[in-house]
Amino acid sequence: MTDNPNAQELDANGAANYPETLRLTVESAGDVFDQARDQLTTDGVADEAVRSFESIADVRQLLTDRRVEVMRAIMTDTPASISDLADRLDRNYADVHSDVQVLAEHHIVYFERDGRSKRPVIPYGRVRLDIEVVGNTDTDPALV
């Protein structure tokens, strides 16, 4: 269903291998890596997955109202397909497909094979947005 090489399929164990929370944040990649390494549990699965963005503008560009609507719909009741999702949202298939592909490129949406088709899934119980606002942004471009 997807021709995007960046779109990810869930492995054989599905969502069971994913942490409960996906945290979206504005931080350097090094900081995120260090935090993820420090929080690994004894079974090797992190408490949360982290997707880091370089700036607040990047987060705004990704999380449009329509894409958040898509995320909520997928998390509430996993659709059978993107067509099913578009019907439920009463939106044009092409627009929903585009939104799902963007979310897949950012490893928020994954695809679960169901016969010949793939259905969009979000394997996390929650997605948390974590943005820090500080008084002086001259020293850290991520906060601009």
Long-range contacts (C-beta under 8 A, 24 or more apart in sequence): 1-81, 1-82, 1-111, 1-117, 1-118, 2-101, 2-104, 2-111, 2-118, 4-101, 4-104, 4-105, 6-104, 6-105, 7-101, 7-104, 7-105, 7-109, 7-110, 7-111, 8-104, 8-107, 8-110, 8-111, 9-110, 9-111, 9-112, 9-113, 9-118, 10-110, 10-111, 10-112, 10-121, 10-123, 14-112, 14-121, 14-123, 15-121, 15-123, 15-124, 17-45, 17-123, 18-49, 18-123, 18-124, 19-45, 19-46, 19-47, 19-48, 19-49, 19-124, 20-47, 20-48, 20-124, 20-125, 20-126, 21-47, 21-48, 21-49, 21-124, 21-125, 21-126, 21-127, 21-128, 22-48, 22-49, 22-50, 22-51, 22-108, 22-122, 22-124, 22-126, 22-127, 22-128, 23-48, 23-49, 23-50, 23-51, 23-127, 23-128, 23-129, 23-130, 24-50, 24-51, 24-52, 24-53, 24-59, 24-63, 24-127, 24-128, 24-129, 24-130, 25-50, 25-51, 25-52, 25-53, 25-129, 25-130, 25-131, 26-52, 26-53, 26-54, 26-55, 26-56, 26-58, 26-59, 26-130, 26-131, 26-132, 26-142, 26-143, 27-52, 27-142, 28-52, 28-142, 48-128, 49-107, 49-124, 51-106, 51-107, 51-108, 53-142, 54-141, 54-142, 55-141, 55-142, 55-144, 56-131, 56-143, 56-144, 57-144, 59-129, 59-131, 62-102, 62-103, 62-106, 63-129, 64-99, 66-91, 66-95, 66-99, 67-99, 67-102, 67-103, 70-96, 70-99, 70-100, 70-103, 70-109, 71-103, 71-108, 71-109, 71-122, 71-127, 74-109, 74-120, 74-121, 74-122, 75-122, 75-124, 75-125, 75-127, 78-112, 78-119, 78-120, 78-121, 79-119, 79-120, 80-114, 80-117, 80-119, 81-117, 81-118, 81-119, 81-120, 82-119, 82-120, 84-119, 85-120
